[in-house]
Amino acid sequence: MTGTETGPSTGPIDALAAMDRAHRLVPGAVIALERRRRRGIDVWEAGVLRADGTASRLSLNMADGVLVRKRPMHLSPAQRTPAPGVTAEQAIATVRIAVPDPVTGLGLQYEGSVRRWRIEVAMDHGGHRVIALDAEVEEPG
């Protein structure tokens, strides 16, 4: 990788910036995103599904977006190809219409036979809230 692919951004990165960074490093669909602490560093862990059906999990330093680690990702049934009809970015944009709090994670899972995005947001009082959206059909605006 070149320095521009792994070099720092201008400051702390949010969920959307982490997904953008992941797309630049591994072309494909972001199918998971989670805030974690790895070896004393706060990171975004982004799962990216490639067109060939394989996936990578990227650890990106939250402070500057630098790639800390890249490894293969095991896929759950909900994460396997095809990529969802509603992208992770579209799901976050839909949630932000009603809930402007920071996104702290997202992932795909089945609820019955329906594949849903589960988006976690941080609440003002320190808790978290999880919002589920259909991953195949964009919610009405």
Secondary structure, DSSP 8 states (H G I E B T S, - for coil): --HHHH---SS---HHHHHHHHHHHS-SEEEEEEEEEETTEEEEEEEEE-TTS-EEEEEEETTT--EEEEEE----GGGSSS--SS-HHHHHHHHHHH--S-EEEEEEEEETTEEEEEEEEE-TTS-EEEEEEESSS----
